[in-house]
Amino acid sequence: FNHMHIYIGGTVLIKDKFEARDALKTIQDEKVTTGFIVPTMYNLMMTLPQEELKSYDVSSMRVIISAAAPLHTKTKEWILDYFSNASLSEAYGATELGICTNLKHRDQRRKIRCVGQGVFGYEMKLLDEDGNPVKQGEPGILYATGPCMLDGYYKNPKATEENSAGPWFTVGDIVKEDEEGYYYVVDRKSDMVISGGVNIYPVEIDNCLMSHPKVADVAVIGVPDELWGESLKAFVVLRPGETCTAEELIEHCRQNLAPYKKPKSVDFVPELPRNPSGKILKRVLRDQFWKGQESGVS
């Protein structure tokens, strides 16, 4: 994306690291028009005081592209309101697949928790564990084929074979398709929790907790439970200056989700582990609980 701007004669600003105040000041001072920004960065902007946010002139922004991680509803609403002159696109893809789908600006408030329709040149299909197509509206493993696919994992033919089906490839994301051909990422298969024999997709609980006004960031995982096999644990980062109890957040989930989807425990942490692109590393959170044990999800 950066190289395309250079190719058409644009200017690209590259920062050594992200800092919310610096980013907003740069947008203001340099009259930035386009931003390819991951959701974590918006969440950090949202934590700034309202009066400070109002002091920045971000009216130059025309196009915002969000990718690399789920865009929670609260974050999306903030982007649409704060960068009111900009057109927001939410892209879905992976290093192995390229960009597969795009949710256009006109659909942002109409299609909640949606990643859009397939982009030009890509085909997608949703299969069950046995490789059979799922019915419309049912969750299935997304397989894609298109112009930016990988040839295979370097020196790892076993992983390549396990994730391939002819020209089709998957990274294990569980996705649903609606009657209009729009796709919804339910969760990553490896993040799914099996509690009492019921499949639970933590991203739904993530989104519920993110809707709480005191919450800045969250990650929900499955941890060992002698009775249920796995139970839900939430790791929560609060907004600056806020205080909250685990009971308050669990009650928030109870009021907005099915009873079996509320977390059993909540840990408050200063930050969540992330990779360089801003994705939360739930594996790092899980590993401290699952050492020497086997999760119900492979």
C-alpha positions in Angstrom: 0.0 0.0 0.0 2.8 2.4 0.8 4.6 1.6 -2.4 1.5 2.3 -4.4 1.3 5.9 -3.0 4.9 6.4 -4.1 4.2 4.9 -7.5 1.4 7.4 -8.2 3.5 10.4 -6.9 2.3 10.6 -3.3 4.2 11.2 -0.1 4.6 8.4 2.4 5.3 9.2 6.1 6.9 6.3 8.0 7.3 6.4 11.8 9.7 4.4 13.9 7.0 3.6 16.3 3.3 4.5 16.9 2.3 7.1 19.5 -1.3 8.3 19.5 -0.5 12.0 20.0 2.3 12.0 17.5 0.0 10.3 14.9 -2.8 12.9 15.3 -0.3 15.8 15.2 1.3 14.4 12.1 -2.1 14.1 10.4 -2.8 17.7 11.3 0.6 19.2 10.4 1.2 17.2 7.2 -2.4 17.2 6.0 -2.4 13.4 5.7 -5.1 12.1 3.4 -4.8 8.3 3.6 -4.2 6.0 6.6 -3.6 2.3 6.6 -3.9 1.8 10.4 -4.6 -1.3 12.5 -7.4 -1.3 15.2 -4.9 -1.2 18.1 -3.8 2.3 17.0 -7.3 3.6 16.9 -7.9 2.2 20.4 -4.9 4.1 21.7 -6.2 7.3 20.1 -9.6 6.7 21.8 -7.9 6.7 25.2 -6.8 10.3 24.9 -8.9 13.0 26.7 -11.9 14.2 24.7 -10.8 17.9 24.8 -7.4 16.9 23.5 -8.9 14.9 20.6 -11.1 17.9 19.7 -7.9 20.1 19.4 -6.5 18.2 16.5 -7.6 19.0 12.9 -8.0 15.7 11.1 -10.3 17.0 8.4 -7.6 16.3 5.7 -8.2 12.5 6.0 -10.1 11.1 3.0 -9.5 7.4 3.1 -8.9 5.1 6.1 -8.2 1.3 5.7 -8.4 -0.9 8.7 -6.9 -4.5 8.6 -4.7 -7.0 10.5 -7.2 -7.5 13.4 -10.9 -7.4 14.2 -12.4 -3.9 14.3 -14.7 -3.8 17.3 -18.0 -2.0 16.9 -17.2 0.7 19.5 -13.9 1.4 17.7 -15.6 1.6 14.3 -18.2 4.0 15.6 -15.5 6.2 17.0 -13.6 6.2 13.7 -16.7 7.1 11.7 -17.5 10.0 14.1 -14.0 11.3 14.7 -12.7 11.1 11.1 -16.0 12.3 9.7 -14.6 13.4 6.3 -13.0 10.0 5.6 -14.2 6.9 3.9 -13.6 3.8 6.0 -12.8 0.4 4.5 -12.3 -2.7 6.6 -10.2 -5.3 4.8 -9.9 -9.0 5.7 -7.0 -11.2 4.6 -3.8 -12.8 5.7 -0.1 -13.0 4.8 -0.8 -16.3 3.1 -3.9 -15.0 1.2 -3.5 -11.4 0.5 -6.6 -9.1 0.9 -9.7 -11.2 0.2 -12.6 -9.0 1.2 -13.5 -5.4 1.7 -16.3 -3.7 3.6 -17.0 -0.4 1.9 -17.8 2.8 3.7 -21.5 2.7 2.7 -22.0 -0.6 4.5 -20.1 0.2 7.8 -23.2 0.9 9.9 -25.5 -1.5 7.9 -23.4 -4.6 8.3 -22.2 -5.0 11.9 -19.2 -7.2 12.6 -18.8 -7.8 8.8 -15.7 -7.8 6.7 -17.4 -7.2 3.4 -17.6 -9.0 0.1 -14.9 -10.7 -1.9 -12.5 -8.4 -3.8 -11.8 -8.6 -7.6 -9.9 -11.7 -8.5 -10.7 -13.7 -5.4 -13.0 -16.7 -4.9 -14.0 -18.0 -1.4 -15.7 -21.1 -0.2 -16.7 -22.2 3.3 -16.2 -25.9 4.3 -16.9 -28.0 7.3 -14.3 -30.2 9.1 -14.9 -33.0 6.5 -14.4 -30.7 3.5 -18.1 -30.3 2.6 -19.7 -26.9 1.8 -21.7 -25.5 4.6 -25.2 -24.0 4.3 -25.6 -20.2 3.9 -25.5 -18.6 7.3 -23.7 -21.5 8.9 -20.0 -21.1 10.1 -17.4 -22.9 8.1 -13.6 -22.8 7.5 -12.8 -20.2 4.9 -10.8 -21.3 1.8 -9.7 -18.7 -0.7 -8.0 -18.6 -4.1 -6.7 -15.5 -5.8 -3.8 -13.7 -7.4 -1.8 -13.0 -4.1 -1.7 -16.5 -2.7 1.4 -18.0 -1.2 3.1 -20.9 -3.0 3.7 -22.7 0.3 5.3 -22.4 3.7 9.1 -22.3 3.5 10.6 -25.7 4.2 7.3 -26.9 5.7 5.5 -29.0 3.2 3.4 -30.6 5.9 1.8 -27.3 7.0 1.3 -26.4 3.3 -0.5 -29.7 2.7 -2.6 -29.4 5.8 -4.0 -26.0 4.9 -4.4 -26.6 1.1 -7.2 -28.0 -1.0 -5.9 -27.9 -4.6 -5.6 -24.2 -5.5 -7.5 -23.2 -2.3 -5.8 -22.2 0.9 -6.9 -21.6 4.5 -5.5 -20.0 7.6 -8.2 -21.6 9.8 -10.6 -18.7 10.1 -14.2 -19.6 10.8 -16.5 -17.5 8.7 -20.2 -17.1 7.8 -21.8 -15.7 4.6 -25.1 -13.9 4.6 -27.8 -13.9 1.9 -26.2 -10.8 0.2 -22.8 -12.4 -0.1 -21.2 -10.5 2.8 -18.7 -12.4 5.0 -18.4 -12.4 8.8 -15.3 -13.7 10.6 -16.6 -15.7 13.6 -13.2 -16.5 15.0 -9.9 -18.2 14.4 -10.3 -21.9 14.8 -7.3 -22.1 17.1 -9.0 -19.5 19.4 -12.3 -21.4 19.7 -13.2 -22.6 23.2 -15.0 -25.9 23.9 -16.7 -25.6 27.3 -19.0 -28.4 28.3 -19.1 -29.7 24.7 -20.3 -26.3 23.4 -18.2 -24.4 20.8 -17.7 -20.8 21.9 -16.1 -18.1 19.8 -14.2 -15.6 22.1 -14.4 -12.8 19.6 -18.1 -12.3 20.4 -17.2 -11.9 24.1 -14.3 -9.6 23.1 -16.7 -7.4 21.3 -19.2 -7.3 24.2 -16.5 -6.3 26.7 -15.2 -3.7 24.3 -18.6 -2.1 24.4 -18.2 -1.3 28.1 -17.3 2.4 28.5 -14.4 1.6 30.9 -12.7 -0.9 28.7 -9.8 0.1 26.4 -8.7 -3.4 25.2 -9.5 -7.0 25.8 -8.7 -10.6 25.0 -10.8 -13.6 26.0 -9.3 -17.1 26.0 -10.1 -20.6 27.2 -8.3 -22.0 30.2 -8.4 -25.5 31.8 -11.5 -26.3 33.8 -11.9 -29.7 35.6 -15.6 -29.7 35.3 -16.2 -28.1 31.9 -13.0 -28.9 30.1 -12.4 -25.2 29.4 -13.8 -22.0 30.9 -13.6 -18.4 29.6 -11.0 -16.0 31.1 -10.9 -12.3 30.0 -7.8 -10.2 30.1 -8.8 -6.5 30.3 -7.0 -3.2 29.9 -9.0 -0.3 31.4 -9.2 3.2 30.0 -6.8 5.6 31.8 -8.2 6.8 35.1 -11.0 4.2 35.2 -11.6 1.6 37.9 -13.7 -1.5 37.5 -14.4 -4.9 39.1 -14.4 -8.3 37.5 -18.0 -8.7 38.7 -19.1 -5.5 36.9 -17.7 -6.8 33.6 -19.1 -10.3 34.0 -22.5 -8.8 34.7 -22.2 -6.7 31.6 -21.6 -9.9 29.6 -24.5 -11.7 31.4 -26.9 -8.9 30.3 -25.8 -8.9 26.7 -24.8 -12.6 25.9 -26.1 -16.1 26.4 -25.3 -17.2 30.0 -22.7 -19.8 28.9 -20.7 -17.1 27.1 -19.9 -14.9 30.1 -16.3 -15.1 31.4 -15.7 -17.1 34.6 -12.8 -14.9 35.6 -11.3 -11.5 34.6 -7.7 -10.4 35.0 -6.8 -6.7 34.7 -3.5 -6.1 32.9 -1.6 -2.9 31.8 -1.3 -4.2 28.2 -1.9 -7.2 26.0 0.9 -9.0 24.1 0.9 -8.1 20.4 2.9 -8.9 17.3 4.5 -6.0 15.2 1.3 -5.6 13.1 -0.8 -5.1 16.2 -2.5 -8.5 16.4 -3.2 -9.7 19.9 -1.1 -12.9 20.7 -3.8 -15.0 22.4 -1.4 -17.9 22.1 1.0 -16.1 24.6 -1.9 -15.7 27.0 -3.0 -19.3 26.7 0.4 -20.9 27.0 0.8 -19.9 30.7 -2.3 -22.0 31.5 -1.9 -24.9 29.1 1.7 -26.1 29.7 1.6 -29.8 29.9 -2.1 -30.0 29.0 -4.0 -30.5 25.8 -6.7 -28.0 24.7 -9.9 -29.3 23.2 -9.2 -27.2 20.1 -6.4 -28.3 17.8 
